[in-house]
């Protein structure tokens, strides 16, 4: 099986937390925080990413938060127009709270966003190992 490289994205209205991982190590690692779609596109090219895993924002009830969802859907649509890679959405509920518990303190927002992205990507990688 050929190695795949993944980019995990924790979407936020102000920041985009990023993590990388691959099929060889099956580990997601916090990467950086991006401020724009253009920055993400440059990272996809530079890191030779094969697949995008993005956290889909939902409320704990499973309902979508409409103002938040609109911004997320705009970002997702723009990303899909720019790249031909597979983009997989997964539930991101609690990823930021879990990131706080793992050391991404609220005052260190970049760390929190990157850790949340790593948790989103790691959940995906773990699920692939079970399939």
N, C-alpha and C positions, 0 to 999 in steps of 0.2 A: 504494500500500500504506500502510495506517495505521501510524503509529509505535507500537511496543510498548515498554513499560518492564519491565525484568527486575530481580529481586532474586536475587543469588547467595548461597548459605548454605554456610559451612564449619561443619558440625555438630561440636560437641565436648561432652564430658560437663560441662565447667565453663563454657565460653564458646561463643558462636555468632558466628563472623566473618561480616560482611555486606559485599556489594558491590552496586553498581547499574550498570546499563547499559541501552542502548536500541538499537533497530534503525536509528536515524538515524546514530549515530556508530559503531556496532558495536564499542564499547570498553567494557570493564568497569573500574570504578574502585573502589578500597577505600572503604567507606562508614563503618562503625563496628562495634563489638562489642556484641552484645546479651546480656543475662543471662537472658532469659525469653521464652516464647512470647508473652505479652501485649505485650512490647516489640516483637517482630517484627510482630505484628498491627497495632499502632499505626503502625509504619513503612510497612507495606503500604498502609494507608489514606492516610497523609500523603503518600507519594511516588507514589500512584496506580499501583501496580505491577499489571502484567497477567499476569505469569508468574513462577513460582519455579523456580530451578535449584539443586538441592541435591546436594552431594557425598555419594556413598554410600561409607561406610568399608569397605574390604576389605584383606586382607593382600596382600603382594606376589605370593603364590601364586595369588591370585584367590579364596581361601577367605574366608568371613566369620568374623570374630572374634566368637563367640557372646555374651559379656558386653557387648561394645561394641555389637554389632548390636541387642541387645534394647533398649538405651537409645535408639539411633537410630530403631528401628522405633516405639517409644512416642512419640517426638517427631514422627515423620512422620505417624503416625495422628492425633495431637492436632491437627497443622496441617491435615490433610485435613478434619477435622471442623469446623474453624473458618472455612475459606475455600472458595470455589467456583472458585478460579483453577486453571489447569493447574500441576501440580508435576512437574517432570522430574528424575529422578535420573541422575547421571552418576558414573562412576568417579573417585574423588578421590585415588587412590594417588599419592604423591609431592608432592601440592600443598603440604604443610607444609614439606617439605625444599626445594622450589623457592622457597617464600616466604622461607625463611631465606637462600637464596642471593641473593634480590633485596632484602634489607635488613630483613626482619622478624626481627630478632634474638630469640633465646629470652627474653631479659630484657625485651623489649618485646612481651609476649604479645598485646596488642591489635593491634599492627601486624602481627604474624605471622598472626593469624587473619583479619584483614581482607584481607591480601595473598593468603592462600590462597583466600579466597572469590572474590577478583577473578580469580585464575587458573582456578578452576573455571568461573566464568561466562564468561571469555574463551575457554576451550576450547569451550564450547557455542556462543558467538557465531561463532567461527571455523568450526566444523563446519556451522553454518547457511549460511555464505557459500559453502561448497563444494557444498551441495545445490541 
